[in-house]
Structure formats: structure tokens, C-alpha cells
């Protein structure tokens, strides 16, 4: 133990400093998102992400929202494990026939008022998979969709813009 402590004392801190956030678009969209979430959701928006049969490209970008660079939780947005606690569903991929019933149950379990976002080209229109014996195609073919975030896969910044747009539509529908 003393040998390890001595080595730490000789070498010092070897980690890199945290990079500064110099992306003005991220800060601007984040502040708008924080204000809208504060107004409409009491300061906290709960999102349930549902993989309905995607290639996992969109999931990687969604998970990037939680990393220290994007840190979506600082804007009052967090991901939940249960649709019963969610305000919004973020659905990725073309809906496979095997996931159709599960997606319908998840939608039914989400309390009203709920928002549904179809993520990526597959969620928007079925992508290269389209509609077939194994795929229902777009998310809107299975459940009602409030907004679509296009891209293959969409960037984390595009995801933030899409969430902001969906919340804006919700406030204008009231």
C-alpha cells in the first residue's frame, strides 16, 4: 500500500483536464430546453427509450446525451427505466413484428399526456428495412407519433433539437 501511495506522490495526476464546452449551439439549445422543461414539466422531463428493432446506431447517439460533454441531465432531462414514469417515449428503429405488441403495451403504460418521438430514418419511414413480413416499418404505423427526428443516426445535437421541437408542439397544442 505504501509503495502505491509513494508512486502516486512521485507521478502526480496523470488524467487529462476536462475539455471546455465551446459549442454555442449546444448551450443555446440546452438553455431553451431547460426553460421549456421548467415551464411544462415542473423542471424534470422523464424519457423512456424504446428499441423497436434498430441496428443500435441511434441508441449510441442517445446514450451520448448522458456523457459528460452533452450531459442532458443539467437541462432537466433524464432517462427512466419504466414507461409508467415517463413523459416521453423515444422510439428507435423500424418496428419489428416481434416488438409490435411490446411497443403497444409500452405506449399504453405511459401516462397521459405523453409525447412520442420516432428517432432516425428507420423510425421515421422504416429506413432500408421498409415494411415487410418481418417489419411494420415506421413507428407511426404502430402508435401515434408527435415528432420525428431524422438522420441515420441523428447526432446528439439533432436529438436535443427534436426533443425541444416536440415539447414546443405540445405547448402550442394546449
Backbone bond lengths (Angstrom), bond angles and torsions (degrees), N, CA, C in turn:
res aa  C-N    CA-C-N  psi(-1)  N-CA   C-N-CA  omega(-1)  CA-C   N-CA-C  phi
1 X - - - 1.453 - - 1.524 110.82 -
2 X 1.335 116.90 -45.03 1.462 120.16 -179.98 1.523 110.90 -64.95
3 X 1.341 116.38 -33.51 1.456 120.74 178.22 1.534 110.16 -62.94
4 X 1.323 117.16 -42.80 1.467 121.75 179.79 1.528 110.14 -66.37
5 X 1.311 117.91 -45.33 1.464 121.22 178.42 1.529 111.34 -61.66
6 X 1.326 117.36 -38.76 1.462 121.03 177.05 1.520 111.44 -63.90
7 X 1.328 116.82 -40.06 1.467 120.98 178.58 1.530 110.24 -64.87
8 X 1.336 117.24 -42.99 1.461 121.21 178.55 1.525 110.10 -61.27
9 X 1.322 117.00 -40.32 1.456 120.68 -179.31 1.529 111.05 -67.19
10 X 1.351 117.62 -39.00 1.473 120.75 179.87 1.527 111.73 -69.63
11 X 1.342 117.70 -43.26 1.461 121.80 -173.11 1.526 111.42 -81.24
12 X 1.302 117.85 -41.08 1.455 121.19 -177.49 1.523 111.57 86.66
13 X 1.313 116.97 -161.70 1.463 122.62 -178.02 1.531 108.37 -81.55
14 X 1.328 116.74 125.80 1.459 120.52 -177.00 1.525 112.91 -111.01
15 X 1.307 118.11 2.44 1.461 119.64 179.12 1.510 110.63 -82.57
16 X 1.324 115.27 157.39 1.454 120.84 178.88 1.524 109.31 -80.57
17 X 1.318 116.46 150.24 1.476 118.10 175.80 1.532 110.08 -69.38
18 X 1.311 116.38 153.35 1.461 121.89 178.55 1.522 108.89 -67.84
19 X 1.349 118.02 129.23 1.469 118.68 -179.65 1.524 111.01 -67.85
20 X 1.332 115.36 148.46 1.462 120.60 178.12 1.517 109.53 -75.49
21 X 1.307 115.93 146.97 1.455 120.57 175.56 1.522 108.43 -84.08
22 X 1.330 115.34 103.64 1.458 119.72 -177.84 1.521 112.18 -110.18
23 X 1.322 117.29 13.36 1.456 119.58 -178.44 1.529 108.39 -91.85
24 X 1.324 117.69 104.46 1.467 120.24 -176.11 1.530 112.70 -64.94
25 X 1.344 117.62 -31.40 1.468 120.04 179.96 1.523 110.40 -63.65
26 X 1.329 116.80 -40.44 1.466 120.83 179.59 1.522 110.39 -63.56
27 X 1.298 117.18 -45.02 1.464 120.85 -179.95 1.526 111.21 -64.30
28 X 1.323 116.45 -43.29 1.466 120.88 -178.51 1.531 111.25 -64.67
29 X 1.325 116.71 -49.02 1.467 120.42 -179.78 1.521 110.02 -65.74
30 X 1.322 116.34 -39.64 1.460 120.40 179.12 1.514 113.10 -61.11
31 X 1.316 116.60 -42.45 1.461 120.08 179.33 1.529 111.23 -67.69
32 X 1.338 117.04 -38.88 1.467 119.96 175.98 1.531 110.16 -63.26
33 X 1.331 115.43 -43.01 1.466 120.50 179.26 1.524 110.76 -62.39
34 X 1.319 116.37 -43.97 1.467 120.62 179.78 1.528 111.09 -61.07
35 X 1.329 116.86 -40.88 1.469 120.70 179.68 1.527 110.76 -66.44
36 X 1.326 117.92 -45.06 1.470 121.05 -179.91 1.523 111.52 -65.65
37 X 1.329 116.54 -41.84 1.471 120.12 178.44 1.523 109.47 -63.56
38 X 1.315 116.98 -39.69 1.460 120.54 178.11 1.518 112.37 -62.28
39 X 1.340 116.44 -41.33 1.462 121.00 -179.28 1.523 112.70 -69.80
40 X 1.330 116.30 -47.99 1.464 120.65 -168.89 1.523 115.27 -95.19
41 X 1.329 116.90 -24.32 1.463 119.04 -174.91 1.528 112.53 -122.82
42 X 1.294 117.39 15.93 1.457 120.17 178.20 1.514 113.07 66.71
43 X 1.330 117.51 27.44 1.452 121.59 175.73 1.508 115.98 94.96
44 X 1.349 118.70 -4.76 1.457 119.98 -176.56 1.525 111.16 -145.81
45 X 1.326 116.20 118.23 1.464 122.69 177.36 1.523 108.47 -104.93
46 X 1.328 116.92 122.47 1.467 122.16 -179.92 1.526 109.24 -101.45
47 X 1.343 115.73 125.89 1.458 121.62 -178.07 1.517 109.80 -116.60
48 X 1.324 115.54 135.20 1.473 121.94 172.32 1.518 106.79 -109.88
49 X 1.323 117.36 119.50 1.458 122.34 178.59 1.526 108.01 -90.68
50 X 1.345 116.03 132.58 1.466 121.64 -178.91 1.520 108.56 -124.33
51 X 1.319 116.83 120.80 1.460 122.55 174.67 1.519 106.95 -91.31
52 X 1.340 116.47 108.99 1.467 120.50 -175.81 1.518 112.31 -97.29
53 X 1.327 118.07 14.11 1.456 121.00 178.03 1.513 113.19 128.44
54 X 1.319 117.78 30.60 1.465 120.63 -175.04 1.526 112.15 -86.39
55 X 1.327 114.86 177.95 1.468 121.96 178.77 1.524 111.69 -87.20
56 X 1.309 118.47 -0.56 1.466 127.79 179.68 1.520 114.15 81.15
57 X 1.327 119.03 4.39 1.461 120.85 174.38 1.512 111.25 -64.57
58 X 1.333 116.24 -45.18 1.480 120.31 179.82 1.525 110.97 -67.00
59 X 1.324 117.25 -35.72 1.465 120.11 179.68 1.516 111.48 -63.70
60 X 1.343 116.89 -37.31 1.467 119.58 177.94 1.522 110.80 -62.49
61 X 1.324 116.94 -40.67 1.466 120.48 179.08 1.528 111.25 -70.50
62 X 1.324 116.93 -36.00 1.473 120.13 177.26 1.523 110.02 -65.85
63 X 1.336 117.00 -41.52 1.461 119.98 178.33 1.522 111.67 -66.34
64 X 1.345 117.04 -27.78 1.465 120.00 177.18 1.528 110.99 -63.86
65 X 1.335 117.42 -24.59 1.461 119.98 177.54 1.523 111.79 -61.10
66 X 1.324 117.23 -25.20 1.460 121.44 -178.78 1.526 113.27 -90.70
67 X 1.341 118.21 -5.74 1.464 118.81 -177.85 1.525 110.64 -74.36
68 X 1.321 118.37 168.44 1.470 120.31 -175.99 1.532 114.45 -62.53
69 X 1.323 118.66 -24.84 1.459 120.37 -178.89 1.524 111.01 -71.61
70 X 1.333 117.60 -52.15 1.464 120.84 -178.87 1.524 111.57 -84.78
71 X 1.313 118.04 -40.24 1.465 124.54 173.89 1.531 112.95 40.23
72 X 1.316 115.58 65.08 1.463 121.60 -174.89 1.531 112.53 -61.52
73 X 1.318 117.27 -22.52 1.468 119.34 -179.14 1.524 112.52 -67.20
74 X 1.303 118.12 -23.31 1.475 119.48 177.36 1.518 111.64 -68.48
75 X 1.345 116.50 -15.75 1.459 121.28 177.88 1.529 112.09 -98.14
76 X 1.329 117.42 6.86 1.455 121.04 177.47 1.516 114.17 88.06
77 X 1.319 117.57 16.05 1.462 121.92 -178.81 1.526 108.37 -113.46
78 X 1.323 117.05 130.76 1.457 119.97 177.34 1.527 110.47 -141.06
79 X 1.317 115.48 158.10 1.454 122.06 179.97 1.519 109.48 -96.97
80 X 1.331 115.75 140.49 1.460 121.39 -179.21 1.522 109.18 -120.02
81 X 1.327 115.90 158.79 1.456 121.43 -176.85 1.521 113.06 -88.42
82 X 1.311 117.75 -18.24 1.457 120.83 -176.24 1.522 111.25 -119.66
83 X 1.320 117.47 136.21 1.468 118.84 176.00 1.525 112.48 -65.62
84 X 1.327 117.61 -19.94 1.457 120.94 179.35 1.529 112.46 -68.05
85 X 1.347 115.87 -18.69 1.458 120.36 179.72 1.523 111.99 -105.48
86 X 1.327 117.96 4.79 1.461 122.05 -171.79 1.523 112.63 -95.55
87 X 1.328 114.11 147.82 1.461 122.13 171.86 1.530 109.98 -99.89
88 X 1.333 115.97 -23.32 1.454 121.68 -174.29 1.523 109.99 -141.68
89 X 1.344 115.55 141.38 1.460 121.58 172.48 1.520 108.22 -106.41
90 X 1.313 116.74 131.13 1.457 123.87 176.49 1.523 105.56 -111.07
91 X 1.338 117.79 102.47 1.461 122.03 -171.98 1.522 109.48 -104.86
92 X 1.333 116.45 127.77 1.463 121.91 -179.11 1.517 110.72 -114.95
93 X 1.316 114.86 150.78 1.458 122.07 172.72 1.510 114.29 86.01
94 X 1.345 115.13 163.16 1.457 118.32 171.36 1.529 106.43 -71.99
95 X 1.293 118.08 141.34 1.463 120.15 -176.08 1.529 108.55 -76.39
96 X 1.324 115.59 112.95 1.462 119.01 177.88 1.529 109.03 -73.37
97 X 1.314 116.28 155.58 1.473 120.27 -179.72 1.522 110.91 -58.94
98 X 1.331 117.08 -32.48 1.467 120.54 -179.97 1.530 112.26 -72.16
99 X 1.332 117.05 -25.77 1.462 120.68 -179.16 1.527 113.11 -95.17
100 X 1.313 117.73 -6.33 1.468 121.07 -176.12 1.529 111.92 -58.43
101 X 1.312 117.58 -50.45 1.471 121.08 -178.78 1.530 110.91 -65.38
102 X 1.334 117.07 -39.86 1.466 120.49 179.74 1.530 110.88 -65.03
103 X 1.330 116.73 -38.79 1.467 120.10 178.53 1.523 110.93 -66.75
104 X 1.317 117.09 -41.01 1.471 120.20 177.08 1.526 111.24 -62.32
105 X 1.338 117.16 -41.58 1.465 121.07 178.38 1.531 111.00 -65.63
106 X 1.319 116.51 -40.28 1.466 120.36 178.07 1.522 110.37 -63.32
107 X 1.325 116.60 -43.24 1.470 121.18 177.85 1.525 110.42 -61.61
108 X 1.325 117.16 -43.63 1.471 121.06 -179.83 1.528 111.80 -66.16
109 X 1.342 117.11 -31.74 1.470 120.97 -178.07 1.526 112.68 -78.91
110 X 1.319 117.22 -17.69 1.466 120.63 -179.94 1.528 109.21 -76.73
111 X 1.329 117.62 127.14 1.465 119.63 -177.14 1.527 112.41 -69.42
112 X 1.312 115.20 152.29 1.473 121.96 175.64 1.522 108.84 -77.90
113 X 1.286 121.07 151.09 1.459 127.76 -11.43 1.514 109.49 -77.30
114 X 1.306 116.47 136.62 1.460 120.75 -177.34 1.522 110.20 -121.65
115 X 1.304 114.79 151.96 1.454 122.26 175.94 1.517 108.54 -115.23
116 X 1.328 117.22 142.87 1.459 121.92 177.58 1.515 108.18 -126.32
117 X 1.332 115.97 126.01 1.451 122.14 176.35 1.521 109.02 -115.59
118 X 1.327 116.89 127.82 1.461 122.31 173.03 1.522 106.40 -91.32
119 X 1.326 116.56 125.25 1.457 121.54 -174.00 1.525 110.54 -107.32
120 X 1.333 115.95 133.32 1.456 122.40 175.62 1.516 112.91 82.48
121 X 1.321 114.88 169.75 1.468 120.66 179.25 1.523 111.00 -63.80
122 X 1.313 117.73 -36.08 1.472 120.63 179.50 1.525 110.95 -65.02
123 X 1.320 117.14 -42.50 1.455 120.51 177.98 1.517 112.56 -69.34
124 X 1.335 116.11 -30.50 1.458 120.98 -177.97 1.523 112.73 -76.39
125 X 1.343 116.43 -44.81 1.465 118.81 -174.64 1.531 114.24 -143.50
126 X 1.311 117.80 11.32 1.450 121.05 -179.19 1.512 113.49 94.02
127 X 1.337 116.71 -11.44 1.462 121.20 177.70 1.508 111.98 56.86
128 X 1.305 116.42 -144.42 1.459 120.37 -179.40 1.525 112.41 -74.25
129 X 1.318 117.06 -11.63 1.460 120.44 179.80 1.520 111.65 -83.97
130 X 1.342 116.28 -32.44 1.456 120.87 177.72 1.516 112.62 59.64
131 X 1.322 115.82 -151.56 1.458 122.28 177.12 1.519 107.59 -108.93
132 X 1.317 115.56 128.43 1.470 119.67 -178.81 1.519 109.11 -151.47
133 X 1.315 115.07 -170.25 1.467 119.49 178.32 1.520 111.33 -63.68
134 X 1.350 118.15 -23.67 1.457 121.87 -176.85 1.527 113.19 -105.38
135 X 1.336 117.83 -8.82 1.457 120.98 -173.59 1.523 111.15 -136.38
136 X 1.329 115.33 135.48 1.467 120.94 174.65 1.523 110.88 -81.53
137 X 1.332 117.23 -11.39 1.455 121.22 -179.42 1.513 111.70 87.52
138 X 1.309 115.92 -133.76 1.465 121.98 -175.63 1.522 112.21 -63.03
139 X 1.312 115.47 154.54 1.467 121.89 177.99 1.524 109.96 -61.20
140 X 1.341 116.47 -35.72 1.471 120.60 -178.15 1.527 112.63 -66.29
141 X 1.329 118.29 -13.72 1.467 121.13 174.98 1.529 111.52 -75.96
142 X 1.342 116.75 -14.41 1.464 120.92 -175.94 1.525 111.85 -113.99
143 X 1.335 117.76 -46.52 1.470 122.00 179.79 1.532 109.02 -133.70
144 X 1.343 117.73 159.45 1.469 120.04 177.53 1.531 111.46 -66.33
145 X 1.326 116.81 136.79 1.460 122.58 -178.31 1.523 109.13 -115.80
146 X 1.337 116.06 133.35 1.464 121.62 179.63 1.522 112.81 -88.65
147 X 1.328 117.36 -34.23 1.465 120.86 -179.05 1.520 109.31 -154.14
148 X 1.334 114.76 159.04 1.463 121.65 -179.30 1.523 108.12 -125.15
149 X 1.329 115.83 135.12 1.458 121.63 174.80 1.521 106.51 -110.35
150 X 1.326 116.78 108.06 1.464 121.40 -176.07 1.523 111.41 -83.35
151 X 1.324 114.87 161.01 1.455 122.12 178.38 1.510 109.48 131.43
152 X 1.318 116.28 156.39 1.462 120.05 -179.58 1.523 109.63 -136.37
153 X 1.289 117.64 86.80 1.462 130.12 -16.41 1.524 111.04 -82.47
154 X 1.324 117.38 159.79 1.465 119.73 175.49 1.527 110.38 -69.93
155 X 1.303 116.63 146.89 1.465 120.82 178.91 1.528 109.76 -73.29
156 X 1.321 118.26 160.92 1.466 119.38 176.27 1.529 113.02 -56.29
157 X 1.332 116.94 -35.31 1.466 120.05 177.94 1.525 110.86 -66.53
158 X 1.342 117.33 -38.06 1.468 121.17 175.38 1.527 110.70 -65.08
159 X 1.325 116.55 -37.19 1.464 120.21 177.26 1.527 110.81 -63.39
160 X 1.331 116.88 -43.28 1.468 120.24 177.39 1.526 110.89 -61.91
161 X 1.333 116.21 -42.50 1.472 120.03 177.88 1.530 110.89 -61.54
162 X 1.337 117.21 -42.07 1.458 121.44 179.90 1.519 112.62 -65.26
163 X 1.324 116.66 -40.86 1.468 120.34 177.37 1.519 109.66 -64.08
164 X 1.326 116.81 -42.46 1.468 121.60 178.06 1.522 110.70 -62.51
165 X 1.330 117.24 -42.78 1.470 121.22 179.15 1.526 111.34 -63.59
166 X 1.328 117.22 -42.08 1.471 120.56 -179.88 1.525 111.02 -64.84
167 X 1.327 116.79 -40.39 1.457 120.03 178.00 1.523 110.12 -65.70
168 X 1.341 116.82 -38.39 1.463 121.27 177.61 1.516 111.98 -63.24
169 X 1.336 116.60 -40.13 1.473 120.01 177.22 1.513 110.86 -64.65
170 X 1.329 115.95 -37.51 1.466 119.92 179.93 1.516 110.63 -62.76
171 X 1.329 117.09 -41.05 1.467 119.84 -178.67 1.519 111.21 -70.60
172 X 1.345 117.66 -32.85 1.468 119.52 178.76 1.530 112.22 -75.89
173 X 1.341 117.32 -21.79 1.464 121.26 178.00 1.519 112.41 -78.00
174 X 1.317 117.09 -19.10 1.470 120.66 -176.91 1.486 112.18 -67.69
